[in-house]
Amino acid sequence: MIYLTHPACLEHDPRAHVAQHPDTPERLGVIEATLAERDWLGMERRKAPAASEDQLRLVHTAHHVDSIRERCLRGGGEIDADTFVGEASYRAALHAAGGACEMARLLLAGEDDVAFCAVRPSGHHAEPDRAMGFCLFDNVAIAAELAIRELGVCRVLVLDWDVHHGNGTQETFRRRGDVLFISIHQERLFPGTGATGDFGSGAGLGYTVNLPVPAGSGEELWLSLIEHVALPIADAFSPELVLVSAGFDAHRDDPLADCKLEAESFAQMACQVRELARSLGAPLGAVLEGGYDLPSLAASTLATLGALGGEGEAISAAPEALLTSRAAARVAPYWLL
């Protein structure tokens, strides 16, 4: 497994503007300290290169790229009530997006079957012309678009298990059928998108699949939706590249949401996705998104990377009766489960 990161990702620190901001450089520090204690799980560590502005513009408008660059050059400031940048934030964001692009390139060149990008700022809330939700550029969307436009791939799966809906990724691909976007997230939580009835539009109708869960949902429901809804759809789509927006803020200890997952819950989701990718012969890459309680973030990332690297078995279970059957019924016009 390849692990990509860059020291520049530690330089983005919204606490210069809001002292108690939850998106801190310590998020990466605690992940890496925990992995170091386990000899990095045998992963090959590489530095994430900076993305070019041409790569950013695969997804984002020139106006958006220019505005983020210029705001950072002027010393930074507030973008919205949640999103702040400093002078170093643009460089950090270039390496975050560049790491995801490099991950796709390495995977599709056959250098490994699995890779993980430990980068920040996160990306999945960034829309083509808007930064929001701690996110400046949509790292996973840029990687998916690069894979299609430049790396010879025709179909990409993006599975987003961050507790907050990945509105930026959805908006990037909502009118297209070459990227299947599946999101499991807590309903009625920031950013307020991701309703069950939103299946995309136009040529992309059916290729957006939203699986919102109620506050308080735990492992039984999350794993049921992954195993019995998300992955059968993904298997039918038959992607040539599998990407995961790996947020860990559905953990029971996370301060920004109200779900009840444990570190082992993420490991089991990772086992399920690993087995899907293996069955398809598709490489698998994951990009760090949210997760704001440091001990649970570290434990969940460690468990996930262990599973992606081959630890543990994917355990099949009977589907949770009510919400899983409802979700299956809603997707039935588009996918045969």
Secondary structure as UniProt FT lines:
FT   STRAND          2..5
FT   HELIX           7..10
FT   HELIX           14..16
FT   TURN            19..20
FT   HELIX           26..37
FT   HELIX           39..42
FT   STRAND          44..47
FT   HELIX           53..56
FT   TURN            57..59
FT   HELIX           62..73
FT   TURN            74..75
FT   STRAND          76..78
FT   STRAND          84..86
FT   TURN            87..88
FT   HELIX           89..108
FT   TURN            109..110
FT   STRAND          114..117
FT   TURN            124..125
FT   TURN            128..129
FT   TURN            133..134
FT   HELIX           139..150
FT   STRAND          156..160
FT   HELIX           167..173
FT   TURN            174..175
FT   STRAND          179..186
FT   TURN            187..188
FT   TURN            190..191
FT   TURN            196..197
FT   HELIX           202..204
FT   TURN            205..206
FT   STRAND          208..213
FT   TURN            215..216
FT   HELIX           219..225
FT   HELIX           226..230
FT   HELIX           231..237
FT   STRAND          241..246
FT   TURN            249..250
FT   TURN            252..253
FT   TURN            255..256
FT   HELIX           263..280
FT   STRAND          284..288
FT   HELIX           294..308
FT   TURN            309..310
FT   HELIX           322..331
FT   TURN            332..334
//
